[in-house]
């Protein structure tokens, strides 16, 4: 064995995979003692390891022993959004509450740009964690597929689509949005606008669908001029509200797909001289601390965010145990938690 890769340094997992003619994930499974590899493939990988002198790092050897006693909570969002939106801290609190009852350590990782994603991919490829919790994943994000390739158990918060293959924990976004719109209709509002989240997020799509379905069920055709796309930020809510007022100055209600965007909408409504709720009723989503401290206090759709975090952690721990072949209850694949409309003075 030569002990050196093509670059002259220590051989890498990718070089072993290339020499054996298999994928990186297959090499990981062989190194980690997985039974889900054919004898022919196992022999090819072991020959490549011997020829190159590949030595797994300490973290990979720990996984070969079937545990690292750590899981990663991965949030593929910019740092600014993580610290600005209470949703994320509530998820972290819930995950931490479940893990506090175990010996498992939590590794929090933000991956909001390409450099952070590349660093995360390298970290995960080293098998330094037993499993991964993914929060706020957008359509087309490669992280779930990377985890599947590496054979790392994962649970996602919020589906990427109706056909989400990963185990997931979600809230009933569609029902929550529909309840908010029915409430506004019941208060006599008729020109009801919505500020959506980014529509490459499935939860944002569901909230828009709930808005549309509630209007249609009440016999109100959906006016697309009353739909503006936001980005779950306060500035995004303000820009969307300005856009809506320019299109339909006589609107009398707004359903924003997050409390943070509702806070931005409120600022813009006040700048335009509109009173809340006398002129325009306002509803948010999440029932975060933002809702409770707004003036007037914000009506909001409560999703049980901490409970979502606790449930995600429990589901992942079950899947990790199942992955190790431990006896006991298999991990659940889908959990959808109910929402509730909390009515306050803004509507």
Buried (B, 14 or more C-beta within 10 A) or exposed (E): EEEEBEEEEBBBBBBBBBBBEBBBBBBBBBBBEBEEBEEEBBEBBBEBBEBBEBEBEEBBEBBBEBEBEBBBBBBBBBEEBBEBBBBBBBBBEBBBBBBEEEEBEBBBBBBBEEEBBEEBBEBBBBBBBBBBBBBBBBEEBEBBEBBBBBBBBBBBBBBBEEEBEBBBBBBBBBBBBBBBBBBBBEBEBEBBBBBBBBEEBBBBBBBBBBBBBBBEEEEBEBBEBBBBBBBBBBBBBBBBBBBBBEBBEEBBBBBBBBBBBBBBBBBBBEEBEBEBBEBBBBBBBBBBEBBEEBEBBBBBBBBBBBBBBBBBBBBBBBBBBBBEEEEEEEBBEEBEBEBBBBEBEBB
